Amino acid sequence: MINVNIALSPSWFLGYDSLIELFGMFTALLICFYSYRLFRMVKEKKYLYLSLSFFFIGAALAARAGSYLLMYFSWGHIRTIGSPIAKNIIQSSTLNFLGFSAHIILMLAAFMTLIALNMKVKDKKLISLLFILAFTSSFLGIYVAYALFFIVSFILLLYITHYFYQNYAEKKTAQSRNVLLAFAILTGAQLLFALSSVWNTFYVAAEIVQLISFITLLIHFIRLFRK
C-alpha cells in the first residue's frame, strides 16, 4: 500500500470540499474558455497561455475532487459496515495517491505556464528544468507533508503576483487591478492550504478563498469579452 501524508480537510467538511473543488473546476474551465475566445478575437498569445494554464488548473481540481470523493465514500463505508478488506484499502490508497499526484503535476504545469508568460521565458529547456525542480520537491514532500507542495505553489505565485503588481503600477487600470487582486487572493489561498497541516480548519478557509480568486478572475474575463 502507498502511504502518503496529506493534509486533509476536517472530517465534517468531507464531501463539501469536493463540491467546492468541482465548482472551482467549472470556474477555471470557464476562464479557460473565455481566455481562448479572447485569443481568437485579438490574436494575443498571452490569452492562449492563460487559457492553457486554467485548463491545467481545472483538470487539477477535478483530480483532487475525485480523490476527496473517493475518501468520503470510503470513510462512509468504513463507518457503516466496518473495516473494508485489505484489497479495497490498497486500491483506495493507490487511487488517492494517483489523484493527488495528478493534482500536483497539473497545478505546477499551470503555474509554470504563467511564469513563462509573465517573465517571457522562451527557453523550453529552462522551463522544463524549473518544472522538474518544483515537481520533485513537491512530490517528495507528499511523504513528509502535503503542505510542502502548497509552499512551493505559494512561492511560485508570489513571483506571478509580483508581475501583475508591476503591470498594475504601470497601467493603473481597473482591468489590471482586478487581475492583481485575483492572483493575490489565490496566493493567499496557497498559504492557508499550507497552514492546514497545522490546523485543518485553515483548509476550509483556503478552499473558499481560492474559489473567490477564480470567481474574481472569471468576472474580469467576462467583462473583457463583452467589451
C-alpha positions as CSV (number, residue, x, y, z in Angstrom):
1,M,0.0,0.0,0.0
2,I,1.2,3.5,-0.8
3,N,1.3,5.7,2.3
4,V,1.2,9.4,1.9
5,N,1.0,12.2,4.5
6,I,-1.7,14.5,3.2
7,A,-3.2,17.5,5.0
8,L,-6.9,16.7,4.8
9,S,-9.9,18.9,5.4
10,P,-11.8,18.4,8.7
11,S,-13.9,15.3,8.8
12,W,-17.1,17.3,9.0
13,F,-16.1,19.1,5.7
14,L,-15.6,15.9,3.7
15,G,-18.0,16.0,0.8
16,Y,-18.4,19.7,0.9
17,D,-14.7,20.1,-0.1
18,S,-15.4,18.1,-3.2
19,L,-18.3,20.2,-4.2
20,I,-16.2,23.4,-3.8
21,E,-13.4,21.8,-5.8
22,L,-15.9,20.8,-8.6
23,F,-17.3,24.3,-8.6
24,G,-13.8,25.7,-8.8
25,M,-13.1,23.3,-11.6
26,F,-16.0,24.6,-13.7
27,T,-15.0,28.2,-12.9
28,A,-11.4,27.5,-14.0
29,L,-12.6,25.9,-17.2
30,L,-14.9,28.9,-17.9
31,I,-11.8,31.2,-17.5
32,C,-10.0,28.8,-19.9
33,F,-12.9,29.2,-22.4
34,Y,-13.2,33.0,-22.2
35,S,-9.4,33.4,-22.4
36,Y,-9.3,31.2,-25.6
37,R,-12.2,33.2,-27.1
38,L,-10.2,36.4,-26.4
39,F,-7.2,34.9,-28.0
40,R,-9.2,34.1,-31.1
41,M,-10.5,37.6,-31.2
42,V,-7.3,39.7,-30.6
43,K,-4.6,37.1,-31.5
44,E,-2.6,37.9,-28.4
45,K,-0.6,34.8,-27.2
46,K,-1.0,35.9,-23.5
47,Y,-4.6,34.8,-23.6
48,L,-3.6,31.5,-25.1
49,Y,-1.2,30.9,-22.3
50,L,-3.8,31.9,-19.7
51,S,-6.3,29.6,-21.3
52,L,-3.8,26.7,-21.2
53,S,-2.9,27.4,-17.5
54,F,-6.5,27.5,-16.4
55,F,-7.2,24.3,-18.3
56,F,-4.4,22.7,-16.2
57,I,-5.9,24.2,-13.0
58,G,-9.4,22.9,-13.9
59,A,-8.0,19.4,-14.5
60,A,-6.0,19.6,-11.3
61,L,-9.1,20.5,-9.3
62,A,-11.0,17.6,-10.9
63,A,-8.3,15.2,-9.9
64,R,-8.3,16.4,-6.3
65,A,-12.1,16.4,-6.1
66,G,-12.1,12.8,-7.3
67,S,-9.6,11.9,-4.6
68,Y,-11.7,13.5,-1.9
69,L,-14.9,11.9,-3.1
70,L,-13.2,8.5,-3.0
71,M,-12.1,9.2,0.6
72,Y,-15.6,10.5,1.5
73,F,-17.3,7.3,0.3
74,S,-14.6,5.0,1.6
75,W,-14.9,6.6,5.1
76,G,-18.6,6.3,4.9
77,H,-18.3,2.6,4.0
78,I,-16.0,2.1,7.0
79,R,-18.4,3.8,9.4
80,T,-21.4,1.9,8.1
81,I,-20.1,-1.6,7.5
82,G,-16.8,-1.7,9.4
83,S,-13.2,-2.2,8.2
84,P,-13.1,-3.0,4.5
85,I,-11.0,-5.8,3.2
86,A,-7.3,-5.2,2.7
87,K,-7.6,-5.3,-1.1
88,N,-10.1,-2.4,-1.1
89,I,-7.8,-0.4,1.3
90,I,-4.9,-0.9,-1.1
91,Q,-6.9,0.2,-4.2
92,S,-8.3,3.2,-2.4
93,S,-4.9,4.3,-1.2
94,T,-3.4,3.9,-4.6
95,L,-6.2,5.9,-6.3
96,N,-5.8,8.6,-3.7
97,F,-2.1,8.8,-4.4
98,L,-2.6,9.0,-8.1
99,G,-5.3,11.7,-7.7
100,F,-3.1,13.9,-5.5
101,S,-0.1,13.3,-7.8
102,A,-2.1,14.3,-10.8
103,H,-3.2,17.4,-8.9
104,I,0.4,18.4,-8.1
105,I,1.6,17.8,-11.7
106,L,-1.2,19.8,-13.3
107,M,-1.1,22.7,-10.8
108,L,2.6,23.1,-11.2
109,A,2.2,22.9,-15.0
110,A,-0.3,25.8,-14.7
111,F,1.9,27.9,-12.6
112,M,4.9,27.3,-14.8
113,T,2.9,28.3,-17.8
114,L,2.0,31.6,-16.1
115,I,5.6,32.2,-15.1
116,A,6.7,31.5,-18.7
117,L,4.1,34.1,-19.8
118,N,4.9,36.8,-17.2
119,M,8.7,36.5,-17.4
120,K,8.7,36.0,-21.1
121,V,10.7,32.8,-20.8
122,K,11.1,31.3,-24.2
123,D,13.8,28.7,-23.4
124,K,11.9,25.4,-23.2
125,K,14.9,23.7,-21.5
126,L,14.8,26.3,-18.7
127,I,11.1,25.9,-18.3
128,S,11.3,22.1,-18.1
129,L,14.2,22.4,-15.6
130,L,12.2,24.7,-13.3
131,F,9.2,22.4,-13.6
132,I,11.2,19.3,-12.7
133,L,12.8,21.0,-9.7
134,A,9.4,22.3,-8.4
135,F,7.7,18.9,-9.1
136,T,10.4,16.9,-7.4
137,S,10.4,19.0,-4.2
138,S,6.6,18.9,-4.1
139,F,6.2,15.2,-5.0
140,L,8.8,14.1,-2.4
141,G,7.0,16.3,0.1
142,I,3.9,14.1,-0.1
143,Y,5.8,11.6,2.0
144,V,6.7,14.3,4.6
145,A,3.8,16.8,4.4
146,Y,1.4,17.7,1.7
147,A,2.0,21.3,2.9
148,L,5.3,21.4,1.0
149,F,3.5,21.4,-2.3
150,F,1.5,24.4,-1.2
151,I,4.6,26.2,0.0
152,V,6.2,25.7,-3.4
153,S,2.9,26.9,-5.1
154,F,2.9,29.9,-2.7
155,I,6.4,30.9,-3.8
156,L,5.7,30.5,-7.5
157,L,2.5,32.6,-7.2
158,L,4.4,35.3,-5.3
159,Y,6.5,35.8,-8.5
160,I,3.4,35.7,-10.7
161,T,1.6,38.2,-8.5
162,H,4.6,40.5,-8.4
163,Y,4.5,40.6,-12.2
164,F,0.8,41.6,-12.1
165,Y,1.6,44.2,-9.5
166,Q,4.2,45.8,-11.8
167,N,1.6,45.6,-14.6
168,Y,-0.9,47.4,-12.4
169,A,1.6,50.0,-11.3
170,E,2.4,50.8,-14.9
171,K,-1.2,50.8,-16.3
172,K,-3.3,51.8,-13.3
173,T,-6.5,50.4,-15.0
174,A,-9.4,48.6,-13.4
175,Q,-8.6,45.5,-15.5
176,S,-5.0,45.3,-14.3
177,R,-6.2,45.9,-10.7
178,N,-8.7,43.1,-10.9
179,V,-6.2,40.6,-12.2
180,L,-3.7,41.6,-9.5
181,L,-6.5,41.2,-6.9
182,A,-7.4,37.7,-8.2
183,F,-3.8,36.4,-8.1
184,A,-3.1,38.0,-4.7
185,I,-6.1,36.2,-3.3
186,L,-5.0,32.9,-5.0
187,T,-1.5,33.3,-3.5
188,G,-3.1,33.8,0.0
189,A,-5.1,30.6,-0.5
190,Q,-2.0,28.6,-1.0
191,L,-0.6,29.8,2.3
192,L,-3.8,28.8,4.0
193,F,-3.6,25.4,2.4
194,A,-0.1,25.0,3.8
195,L,-1.2,26.1,7.2
196,S,-3.9,23.4,7.2
197,S,-1.3,20.9,8.1
198,V,-1.1,22.7,11.5
199,W,-4.8,23.3,11.9
200,N,-7.1,21.7,9.4
201,T,-9.8,24.4,9.8
202,F,-7.5,26.6,7.7
203,Y,-8.3,24.2,4.8
204,V,-11.9,25.3,4.8
205,A,-10.9,28.9,4.6
206,A,-8.4,28.1,1.8
207,E,-11.0,26.4,-0.3
208,I,-13.3,29.4,0.0
209,V,-10.6,31.9,-0.6
210,Q,-9.3,30.0,-3.7
211,L,-12.8,29.9,-5.1
212,I,-13.2,33.7,-4.6
213,S,-10.0,34.2,-6.6
214,F,-11.3,32.2,-9.5
215,I,-14.7,33.9,-9.5
216,T,-12.9,37.3,-9.4
217,L,-10.8,36.4,-12.5
218,L,-13.8,34.9,-14.3
219,I,-15.8,38.2,-13.8
220,H,-12.8,40.0,-15.2
221,F,-12.7,37.9,-18.4
222,I,-16.4,38.0,-18.9
223,R,-16.3,41.8,-18.8
224,L,-13.4,41.9,-21.2
225,F,-15.2,39.6,-23.6
226,R,-18.3,41.7,-23.6
227,K,-16.4,44.9,-24.5
